[in-house]
Amino acid sequence: MSANIQASPLEKLSRQPLATGGSCVLIIFGASGDLTKRKLIPGLYNLACEGCMNPEFEVLGIGRTPMSSEEFRRKTGEAAAKAKDTRNFSESGWADFETRLNYMTGDINDPKFYPQLRVRLEEMRKNGSSPNHLFYVSTPASVAGPIIEGLGAVGLNRRDRGWTRIILEKPFGRDLESA
């Protein structure tokens, strides 16, 4: 038994352009970890390439692994080039994107770290960075509390000018009751 199937080409799907996001500094706790290299940076790179990223969007990665911002850019660039979630990676696209990436070494369990973070964000603001802060906690759930307490202790959990948001990447508990 045979069948003849006639296929006609699909019309090109029209796609509305994606909106450009607002300005902010995305502070990633756990930035030297695997999730940042495999998922977060490729996703951000894709948004930048689509034109969705505000010119005043920057990333400040925070991690225990000592490295400079240049090393962070190189390592995340190598990972983004290999990541299956990165679309149409190009050296020129990365060169434009990586200028938004910065890194700071710090121990999130050390209360002395948070005043240093505040100073770094104030310096960035004086140099033209956005007053809006989005804290992304990509760490084990056990240190989320100390991070939030540390941010609150130095007043980074609220802003007089701009806004502050905190995203907890890990769920708490195993189910609704334990959460």
TIMIMAR-796157 format. One record per atom (N, C-alpha, C): x, y, z; atom name; residue in three letters; residue number from 1. Coordinates in steps of 0.1 Angstrom, whole numbers. Atoms other than C-alpha are relative to their C-alpha. Layout:
! TIMIMAR-796157
     xx     yy     zz  atom  rest   nr
      X      Y      Z    CA   ala  NUM
...
END
This chain:
! TIMIMAR-796157
     xx     yy     zz  atom  rest   nr
      8    -12      0     N   met    1
      0      0      0    CA   met    1
      9     12      0     C   met    1
     -8    -12      1     N   ser    2
     14     34     -9    CA   ser    2
    -10     12      1     C   ser    2
      8    -12     -1     N   ala    3
      2     69     -3    CA   ala    3
      8     12     -6     C   ala    3
     -6    -13      5     N   asn    4
      9    102    -20    CA   asn    4
     -3     11      9     C   asn    4
      2    -12     -9     N   ile    5
     14    131      3    CA   ile    5
      6     12     -7     C   ile    5
     -5    -12      7     N   gln    6
     16    165    -12    CA   gln    6
      2     11     11     C   gln    6
     -3    -10    -10     N   ala    7
     34    190     10    CA   ala    7
      2     13     -6     C   ala    7
     -3    -14      5     N   ser    8
     34    227      5    CA   ser    8
      8      7     10     C   ser    8
     -9     -7     -9     N   pro    9
     60    250     20    CA   pro    9
     -8      8     10     C   pro    9
      6     -9    -10     N   leu   10
     50    267     52    CA   leu   10
      4     14     -2     C   leu   10
     -3    -14      1     N   glu   11
     47    304     51    CA   glu   11
      9      3     12     C   glu   11
     -9     -4    -10     N   lys   12
     74    321     71    CA   lys   12
     -9      6     12     C   lys   12
      7     -5    -11     N   leu   13
     61    327    106    CA   leu   13
      4     14      3     C   leu   13
     -4    -14     -4     N   ser   14
     59    364    115    CA   ser   14
      2      0     15     C   ser   14
     -4      0    -14     N   arg   15
     74    371    148    CA   arg   15
      1     14      5     C   arg   15
     -1    -14     -6     N   gln   16
     68    402    169    CA   gln   16
     14      1      6     C   gln   16
    -13     -2     -7     N   pro   17
    101    417    180    CA   pro   17
     -2      0     15     C   pro   17
      0      1    -14     N   leu   18
    109    410    216    CA   leu   18
      3     14      6     C   leu   18
     -2    -13     -7     N   ala   19
    107    440    240    CA   ala   19
     14      1      6     C   ala   19
    -12     -2     -7     N   thr   20
    139    455    254    CA   thr   20
     -2      1     15     C   thr   20
      1     -1    -14     N   gly   21
    143    450    291    CA   gly   21
      5     13      6     C   gly   21
     -5    -12     -7     N   gly   22
    149    477    316    CA   gly   22
     15     -1      4     C   gly   22
    -14      0     -5     N   ser   23
    183    486    330    CA   ser   23
      1     -6     14     C   ser   23
     -3      5    -14     N   cys   24
    198    468    360    CA   cys   24
     13     -6      0     C   cys   24
    -12      8     -3     N   val   25
    228    452    375    CA   val   25
     -5    -13      5     C   val   25
      3     13     -5     N   leu   26
    223    415    378    CA   leu   26
     12     -5      8     C   leu   26
    -10      4     -8     N   ile   27
    243    403    407    CA   ile   27
     -2    -15      2     C   ile   27
      2     14     -1     N   ile   28
    248    365    405    CA   ile   28
      9     -6     11     C   ile   28
     -8      7    -10     N   phe   29
    258    347    437    CA   phe   29
      2    -14     -4     C   phe   29
     -3     13      5     N   gly   30
    275    315    428    CA   gly   30
      4      0    -15     C   gly   30
     -3     -2     14     N   ala   31
    288    329    395    CA   ala   31
     11     -9     -6     C   ala   31
    -11      9      5     N   ser   32
    318    306    393    CA   ser   32
     -5    -14     -2     C   ser   32
      6     13      1     N   gly   33
    295    276    393    CA   gly   33
     -4     -4    -14     C   gly   33
      4      6     12     N   asp   34
    283    253    366    CA   asp   34
    -12      6     -6     C   asp   34
     13     -5      5     N   leu   35
    248    267    363    CA   leu   35
      2     13     -8     C   leu   35
     -3    -13      7     N   thr   36
    261    302    354    CA   thr   36
      6     -2    -13     C   thr   36
     -7      2     13     N   lys   37
    284    289    327    CA   lys   37
     -9     -7    -10     C   lys   37
      8      8      9     N   arg   38
    259    264    312    CA   arg   38
    -14      6     -4     C   arg   38
     13     -5      2     N   lys   39
    226    282    315    CA   lys   39
     -2     15      1     C   lys   39
      3    -14     -2     N   leu   40
    226    318    328    CA   leu   40
      7      9    -10     C   leu   40
     -7     -8     10     N   ile   41
    253    333    306    CA   ile   41
     -4     -2    -14     C   ile   41
      5      2     14     N   pro   42
    242    316    274    CA   pro   42
    -14      6     -2     C   pro   42
     13     -7      1     N   gly   43
    206    328    281    CA   gly   43
      1     15     -1     C   gly   43
     -2    -14      1     N   leu   44
    218    363    287    CA   leu   44
      6      4    -13     C   leu   44
     -6     -3     13     N   tyr   45
    240    362    256    CA   tyr   45
    -11      0    -11     C   tyr   45
     10      1     10     N   asn   46
    210    351    236    CA   asn   46
     -9     12      0     C   asn   46
      8    -12     -1     N   leu   47
    189    380    249    CA   leu   47
      7     12     -6     C   leu   47
     -7    -11      6     N   ala   48
    216    404    240    CA   ala   48
      0      0    -15     C   ala   48
     -1      2     15     N   cys   49
    219    390    205    CA   cys   49
    -14      3     -7     C   cys   49
     14     -2      6     N   glu   50
    181    393    200    CA   glu   50
     -4     15      2     C   glu   50
      3    -14     -2     N   gly   51
    183    430    210    CA   gly   51
     -9      3     12     C   gly   51
      9     -1    -11     N   cys   52
    163    424    242    CA   cys   52
      7      7     12     C   cys   52
     -7     -5    -11     N   met   53
    190    437    265    CA   met   53
      3     15      0     C   met   53
     -2    -14     -1     N   asn   54
    191    473    277    CA   asn   54
     15      3      0     C   asn   54
    -14     -4      0     N   pro   55
    224    491    270    CA   pro   55
      6      1     14     C   pro   55
     -5     -2    -14     N   glu   56
    226    497    308    CA   glu   56
     -2    -13      8     C   glu   56
      1     12     -7     N   phe   57
    223    460    317    CA   phe   57
     14     -6      2     C   phe   57
    -13      5     -3     N   glu   58
    254    446    335    CA   glu   58
     -2    -12      9     C   glu   58
      0     12     -8     N   val   59
    263    414    353    CA   val   59
     12      2     10     C   val   59
    -11      1     -9     N   leu   60
    284    413    385    CA   leu   60
     -1    -14      6     C   leu   60
     -1     14     -5     N   gly   61
    293    377    392    CA   gly   61
      7      0     13     C   gly   61
     -6      1    -13     N   ile   62
    301    368    428    CA   ile   62
      3    -15      2     C   ile   62
     -4     14     -2     N   gly   63
    320    336    436    CA   gly   63
     12     -1     10     C   gly   63
    -11      3     -9     N   arg   64
    345    320    460    CA   arg   64
     13     -2     -8     C   arg   64
    -12      3      8     N   thr   65
    369    311    432    CA   thr   65
      6     13     -4     C   thr   65
     -7    -12      3     N   pro   66
    395    338    429    CA   pro   66
      2      1    -15     C   pro   66
     -3     -3     14     N   met   67
    396    353    394    CA   met   67
     -3     15     -3     C   met   67
      3    -14      4     N   ser   68
    396    387    377    CA   ser   68
    -13      0     -9     C   ser   68
     12     -1      9     N   ser   69
    367    400    356    CA   ser   69
      4     -5    -14     C   ser   69
     -4      5     13     N   glu   70
    388    392    325    CA   glu   70
      0    -15     -1     C   glu   70
      1     14     -1     N   glu   71
    392    356    336    CA   glu   71
    -14     -5     -1     C   glu   71
     14      4     -1     N   phe   72
    355    354    343    CA   phe   72
     -6      1    -15     C   phe   72
      5     -2     13     N   arg   73
    347    367    308    CA   arg   73
      6    -11     -9     C   arg   73
     -6     11      8     N   arg   74
    371    342    292    CA   arg   74
     -6    -13      3     C   arg   74
      6     13     -4     N   lys   75
    358    312    311    CA   lys   75
    -15     -1     -4     C   lys   75
     14      0      4     N   thr   76
    322    321    305    CA   thr   76
     -2      0    -15     C   thr   76
      0      0     15     N   gly   77
    329    328    269    CA   gly   77
      3    -13     -6     C   gly   77
     -3     14      4     N   glu   78
    345    294    264    CA   glu   78
    -12     -9      2     C   glu   78
     12      8     -3     N   ala   79
    315    278    281    CA   ala   79
    -12      3     -9     C   ala   79
     11     -4      8     N   ala   80
    290    298    262    CA   ala   80
      1     -5    -15     C   ala   80
     -2      5     13     N   ala   81
    306    288    229    CA   ala   81
     -3    -15     -2     C   ala   81
      2     15      0     N   lys   82
    302    251    238    CA   lys   82
    -14     -4      4     C   lys   82
     13      3     -6     N   ala   83
    268    253    255    CA   ala   83
    -11     -3    -11     C   ala   83
     10      3      9     N   lys   84
    239    237    237    CA   lys   84
    -11     10      0     C   lys   84
     11    -10     -1     N   asp   85
    216    265    249    CA   asp   85
      4     14     -7     C   asp   85
     -4    -12      7     N   thr   86
    237    292    231    CA   thr   86
     -4     -1    -14     C   thr   86
      4      0     14     N   arg   87
    222    302    198    CA   arg   87
     10      9     -8     C   arg   87
     -8     -8     10     N   asn   88
    245    314    169    CA   asn   88
     11      7      7     C   asn   88
    -11     -6     -7     N   phe   89
    275    320    191    CA   phe   89
     10      6    -11     C   phe   89
    -10     -5      9     N   ser   90
    300    343    173    CA   ser   90
     10      8      9     C   ser   90
    -10     -7     -8     N   glu   91
    333    359    185    CA   glu   91
     -4     15      1     C   glu   91
      3    -15      0     N   ser   92
    321    394    175    CA   ser   92
    -12      2      9     C   ser   92
     11     -2     -9     N   gly   93
    288    389    193    CA   gly   93
      4     -1     15     C   gly   93
     -6      1    -13     N   trp   94
    307    377    224    CA   trp   94
      8     12      4     C   trp   94
     -8    -11     -3     N   ala   95
    331    406    222    CA   ala   95
     -9     12      4     C   ala   95
      9    -10     -4     N   asp   96
    301    430    224    CA   asp   96
     -6     -3     14     C   asp   96
      7      4    -12     N   phe   97
    284    411    252    CA   phe   97
      9      0     12     C   phe   97
     -9      2    -12     N   glu   98
    314    404    275    CA   glu   98
      3     13      7     C   glu   98
     -3    -13     -7     N   thr   99
    319    441    282    CA   thr   99
    -10      2     12     C   thr   99
     10     -2    -10     N   arg  100
    288    438    304    CA   arg  100
      4     -8     13     C   arg  100
     -3      9    -10     N   leu  101
    304    411    326    CA   leu  101
     11      4      9     C   leu  101
    -10     -3    -11     N   asn  102
    323    418    359    CA   asn  102
     -1    -11     10     C   asn  102
     -1     11    -10     N   tyr  103
    334    395    387    CA   tyr  103
      6      6     13     C   tyr  103
     -5     -3    -13     N   met  104
    340    398    424    CA   met  104
      2    -12      8     C   met  104
     -2     12     -8     N   thr  105
    356    372    446    CA   thr  105
     -5      4     14     C   thr  105
      5     -3    -14     N   gly  106
    339    369    480    CA   gly  106
     -5    -12      7     C   gly  106
      6     11     -8     N   asp  107
    329    346    508    CA   asp  107
    -14      5      5     C   asp  107
     14     -4     -3     N   ile  108
    291    349    511    CA   ile  108
     -3     -3     15     C   ile  108
      3      3    -15     N   asn  109
    293    335    547    CA   asn  109
      7     10      9     C   asn  109
     -7     -9     -8     N   asp  110
    316    363    558    CA   asp  110
     -7     13      0     C   asp  110
      7    -13     -1     N   pro  111
    297    394    571    CA   pro  111
      8     12     -5     C   pro  111
     -8    -10      6     N   lys  112
    327    415    560    CA   lys  112
     -1      2    -15     C   lys  112
      1      0     15     N   phe  113
    320    407    524    CA   phe  113
    -11     10     -4     C   phe  113
     11     -8      5     N   tyr  114
    287    426    522    CA   tyr  114
      3     15     -1     C   tyr  114
     -4    -14      2     N   pro  115
    301    461    529    CA   pro  115
      9      2    -13     C   pro  115
     -8     -1     12     N   gln  116
    326    454    501    CA   gln  116
     -8      0    -12     C   gln  116
      9      1     11     N   leu  117
    298    444    478    CA   leu  117
     -7     14     -2     C   leu  117
      7    -13      1     N   arg  118
    279    476    486    CA   arg  118
      9     11     -6     C   arg  118
    -10    -10      5     N   val  119
    311    497    479    CA   val  119
      1     -2    -15     C   val  119
     -2      3     15     N   arg  120
    315    479    445    CA   arg  120
    -12      5     -8     C   arg  120
     12     -4      7     N   leu  121
    279    485    435    CA   leu  121
     -1     16      0     C   leu  121
      0    -15      0     N   glu  122
    282    522    445    CA   glu  122
     10      5    -10     C   glu  122
    -10     -4     10     N   glu  123
    314    525    424    CA   glu  123
     -5     -2    -14     C   glu  123
      6      3     13     N   met  124
    296    509    395    CA   met  124
    -10     11     -4     C   met  124
     11    -10      2     N   arg  125
    267    534    399    CA   arg  125
      7     13     -4     C   arg  125
     -7    -13      2     N   lys  126
    291    564    400    CA   lys  126
      6      0    -14     C   lys  126
     -6      2     13     N   asn  127
    306    550    367    CA   asn  127
    -11     -2    -11     C   asn  127
     10      0     10     N   gly  128
    272    550    350    CA   gly  128
     -9    -13      0     C   gly  128
      8     12     -1     N   ser  129
    257    516    360    CA   ser  129
    -14      4      5     C   ser  129
     14     -2     -4     N   ser  130
    220    513    366    CA   ser  130
     -2      0     16     C   ser  130
      3      0    -14     N   pro  131
    206    520    401    CA   pro  131
     -9    -12      4     C   pro  131
      8     12     -2     N   asn  132
    184    489    398    CA   asn  132
      9    -13      2     C   asn  132
     -8     12     -3     N   his  133
    197    457    414    CA   his  133
     -9    -13      0     C   his  133
      7     13      0     N   leu  134
    186    421    407    CA   leu  134
     10    -10      5     C   leu  134
     -9      9     -6     N   phe  135
    202    397    431    CA   phe  135
     -5    -14     -3     C   phe  135
      3     14      4     N   tyr  136
    202    361    417    CA   tyr  136
      8    -10      9     C   tyr  136
     -7      9     -9     N   val  137
    210    335    444    CA   val  137
      0    -14     -6     C   val  137
     -2     13      7     N   ser  138
    224    305    425    CA   ser  138
     10     -8      9     C   ser  138
     -9      7    -10     N   thr  139
    238    287    456    CA   thr  139
     -8    -11      6     C   thr  139
      8     10     -8     N   pro  140
    228    258    478    CA   pro  140
    -10      8      9     C   pro  140
     10     -7     -7     N   ala  141
    196    267    496    CA   ala  141
      4      3     15     C   ala  141
     -4     -2    -14     N   ser  142
    214    265    530    CA   ser  142
      7     13      2     C   ser  142
     -7    -13     -2     N   val  143
    233    298    523    CA   val  143
     -9     11     -5     C   val  143
      9    -11      4     N   ala  144
    203    317    509    CA   ala  144
     -3     10     11     C   ala  144
      3     -8    -12     N   gly  145
    194    329    544    CA   gly  145
     11     10      3     C   gly  145
    -11     -9     -3     N   pro  146
    228    343    552    CA   pro  146
      3     10    -11     C   pro  146
     -2    -10     11     N   ile  147
    230    360    518    CA   ile  147
    -10     11      2     C   ile  147
     11    -10     -1     N   ile  148
    196    378    523    CA   ile  148
      3      8     13     C   ile  148
     -4     -7    -12     N   glu  149
    207    387    559    CA   glu  149
     11     10     -3     C   glu  149
    -12     -8      3     N   gly  150
    240    400    546    CA   gly  150
     -4     13     -8     C   gly  150
      5    -11      8     N   leu  151
    223    421    520    CA   leu  151
     -8     11      8     C   leu  151
      8     -9     -9     N   gly  152
    199    435    546    CA   gly  152
      8      8      9     C   gly  152
     -8     -7    -10     N   ala  153
    226    443    571    CA   ala  153
      7     12     -6     C   ala  153
     -6    -12      6     N   val  154
    242    468    546    CA   val  154
    -10      8     -9     C   val  154
     10     -8      7     N   gly  155
    210    481    531    CA   gly  155
     -2     -3    -14     C   gly  155
      2      3     15     N   leu  156
    212    464    497    CA   leu  156
    -13     -7     -3     C   leu  156
     13      6      3     N   asn  157
    178    448    501    CA   asn  157
    -11     10     -3     C   asn  157
     10    -11      4     N   arg  158
    161    482    494    CA   arg  158
      8     11     -6     C   arg  158
     -7    -11      7     N   arg  159
    169    513    474    CA   arg  159
     -8     12      1     C   arg  159
      7    -13      0     N   asp  160
    161    549    478    CA   asp  160
     -2      5    -15     C   asp  160
      1     -4     15     N   arg  161
    167    554    440    CA   arg  161
      1    -13     -8     C   arg  161
      0     12      7     N   gly  162
    159    525    417    CA   gly  162
     -8    -11      8     C   gly  162
      7     11     -6     N   trp  163
    146    491    427    CA   trp  163
     10    -12      3     C   trp  163
     -7     11     -3     N   thr  164
    159    459    442    CA   thr  164
     -9    -12      0     C   thr  164
      8     13      0     N   arg  165
    147    423    436    CA   arg  165
     10    -11      4     C   arg  165
     -8     12     -3     N   ile  166
    160    390    450    CA   ile  166
     -7    -12     -5     C   ile  166
      6     13      5     N   ile  167
    155    357    432    CA   ile  167
      8    -11      6     C   ile  167
     -6     13     -6     N   leu  168
    161    324    450    CA   leu  168
     -1    -11    -11     C   leu  168
      1     10     10     N   glu  169
    170    299    424    CA   glu  169
     -4    -14      4     C   glu  169
      3     13     -6     N   lys  170
    167    268    446    CA   lys  170
    -13      0      8     C   lys  170
     12      1     -9     N   pro  171
    134    257    461    CA   pro  171
      4     -5     14     C   pro  171
     -2      4    -14     N   phe  172
    132    252    498    CA   phe  172
     -9    -12      3     C   phe  172
      8     12     -3     N   gly  173
    121    218    510    CA   gly  173
     -2    -10    -11     C   gly  173
      2     11     10     N   arg  174
    111    186    492    CA   arg  174
    -14      1     -6     C   arg  174
     14     -1      4     N   asp  175
     74    194    489    CA   asp  175
     -6     13      6     C   asp  175
      7    -12     -5     N   leu  176
     48    221    498    CA   leu  176
      1      1     15     C   leu  176
      0      0    -15     N   glu  177
     47    211    535    CA   glu  177
     14      3      5     C   glu  177
    -13     -3     -5     N   ser  178
     85    211    540    CA   ser  178
      5     13     -4     C   ser  178
     -4    -14      4     N   ala  179
     89    244    521    CA   ala  179
     -5     10     10     C   ala  179
END
